[in-house]
Amino acid sequence: MRVAAINLRALPEQRDLIDHAASLLGKNRSDFMLEAACERAQAVVLDQVHFTLDADKFQQFVDLLDAPPKRNPGLERLFALKAPWDKA
């Protein structure tokens, strides 16, 4: 159950556009807006490239980057497959 309210003001044209898009997807305005906002928020968070670590965590991070990759049989099988456009 949703309990946190989010209120905002929009121009009538914006509201109408949002309502139209929501109806095309069979959603109500709230569900559509919440889904769109969450998708955008996730993209913003995932695009962050700056993060800070203390000296110990940074060394662990560097060690992981410098370590040789582990064998991955699933990935090896995937790379062994011929691409659909190369099968003809």
Phi, psi and omega in degrees: 000130179281133181234345181268126180271141173232118181245142175207161179251143180220158172289151178305324180294322178294314179301315181297319178297315179298316179298319180296313180298318179299317182294326177298331179263002180072031181241162172271169184302314183298312180298317180298312182293320179295317178296314180297317180295319180293320177299317179293319179297318178298318180298318179297314181297317182290338179279355181291128182248351180259124175214152182246145179225150173287172186302318181293314180294322178297318179295320176299318179298313180298319179299319178296319179293324183278343182291146177295148181294146177280152179294137181229095183301323180297318179292323178297318177297318180299314180292337180282343180289144177276136180295144181305325181283348177264357184279340184286000000 
